[in-house]
Structure formats: C-alpha cells, structure tokens
Amino acid sequence: MEVKKYSSYAEIEKDLEILKLQKEINYQKLVLSLQKTKESITPENVLGGIFSSFKDYISNSYGSILPSILPFIINWFLNKKRGN
C-alpha cells in the first residue's frame, strides 16, 4: 500500500471520516447477514427444505415407481376380492 501524504489536518479528518463510515457499513452488512442466517436455520425452514427435497424426489421418480408396483397392487386387490 502506498503511503499517502497529507497537506492539511482537514484531509486527514476527511479520510478518517470515510474510513469510519466504511467500517460502519461493513458492520451493518455483517449484522444483516447474521440475521438472515438465523432466520434460515429455524426448525420450520430446515424441515421444510427436507420435505421439499423428499417431495421432489418422489414426484420425479413417480413414473418409474408406479409401473413396478402396479402389478402387486392389482394382484393384492384381486386376491382380496376372491377371499384368499
């Protein structure tokens, strides 16, 4: 980093004020990020994400599961009707 040369105290004060404001902005960004993280880790959101993933998996594999279990369901239903 290059050393900056100041010609007056006003320039120093101006740069210090800019650095102070940048520090406050970064601090507020950190606080906001922490709050968003806390909100996203609530039990409702975690369970909702798990169930959403499970639902997506089931809905995507529905077309392959149904043809494989359909004969067993029909067989069971027919046997139940016959009284076996």
C-alpha positions as CSV (number, residue, x, y, z in Angstrom):
1,M,0.0,0.0,0.0
2,E,1.3,3.4,-1.0
3,V,1.9,5.9,1.8
4,K,-0.4,8.9,1.3
5,K,1.0,12.3,2.1
6,Y,-1.4,14.9,3.6
7,S,-1.0,18.6,3.3
8,S,-3.5,19.5,6.0
9,Y,-5.4,18.2,9.0
10,A,-8.6,18.6,7.1
11,E,-7.6,15.9,4.6
12,I,-6.7,13.6,7.4
13,E,-10.0,14.2,9.1
14,K,-11.9,13.6,5.8
15,D,-10.1,10.3,5.2
16,L,-10.7,9.2,8.8
17,E,-14.4,10.0,8.5
18,I,-14.6,8.0,5.2
19,L,-12.9,5.0,6.9
20,K,-15.3,5.3,9.9
21,L,-18.3,5.2,7.6
22,Q,-16.9,2.3,5.6
23,K,-16.4,0.4,8.9
24,E,-20.0,1.1,10.0
25,I,-21.3,-0.1,6.6
26,N,-19.3,-3.3,6.8
27,Y,-20.5,-3.9,10.3
28,Q,-24.2,-3.4,9.3
29,K,-23.7,-5.8,6.4
30,L,-22.3,-8.4,8.8
31,V,-25.3,-7.9,11.2
32,L,-27.8,-8.3,8.4
33,S,-26.0,-11.4,7.1
34,L,-26.1,-12.9,10.6
35,Q,-29.8,-12.1,10.9
36,K,-30.6,-13.7,7.6
37,T,-28.6,-16.8,8.6
38,K,-30.5,-17.1,11.9
39,E,-33.8,-16.9,10.0
40,S,-32.9,-19.5,7.5
41,I,-31.8,-22.0,10.2
42,T,-35.2,-22.1,12.0
43,P,-36.6,-25.6,12.5
44,E,-39.5,-24.8,10.2
45,N,-37.2,-23.8,7.4
46,V,-34.9,-26.8,7.9
47,L,-37.8,-29.3,7.9
48,G,-39.5,-27.5,5.1
49,G,-36.3,-27.9,3.0
50,I,-36.0,-31.6,3.8
51,F,-39.7,-32.3,3.0
52,S,-39.4,-30.3,-0.2
53,S,-36.4,-32.3,-1.3
54,F,-38.2,-35.5,-0.5
55,K,-41.3,-34.5,-2.3
56,D,-39.3,-33.5,-5.4
57,Y,-37.6,-36.9,-5.3
58,I,-40.8,-38.8,-5.0
59,S,-42.6,-36.7,-7.7
60,N,-39.6,-37.2,-10.1
61,S,-39.5,-40.9,-9.5
62,Y,-43.3,-41.4,-9.6
63,G,-43.2,-42.5,-13.2
64,S,-40.7,-45.3,-12.5
65,I,-42.2,-46.5,-9.2
66,L,-45.8,-46.8,-10.3
67,P,-45.3,-49.4,-13.2
68,S,-43.2,-51.5,-10.9
69,I,-45.7,-51.7,-8.0
70,L,-48.9,-51.6,-10.0
71,P,-49.0,-55.4,-10.7
72,F,-48.6,-56.1,-7.0
73,I,-51.4,-53.8,-6.1
74,I,-53.7,-55.3,-8.7
75,N,-52.7,-58.8,-7.6
76,W,-53.4,-57.9,-3.9
77,F,-56.8,-56.4,-4.8
78,L,-57.8,-59.4,-6.9
79,N,-56.8,-61.8,-4.1
80,K,-58.7,-59.8,-1.5
81,K,-61.8,-59.9,-3.7
82,R,-61.6,-63.7,-4.0
83,G,-61.2,-64.0,-0.3
84,N,-57.6,-65.5,-0.3
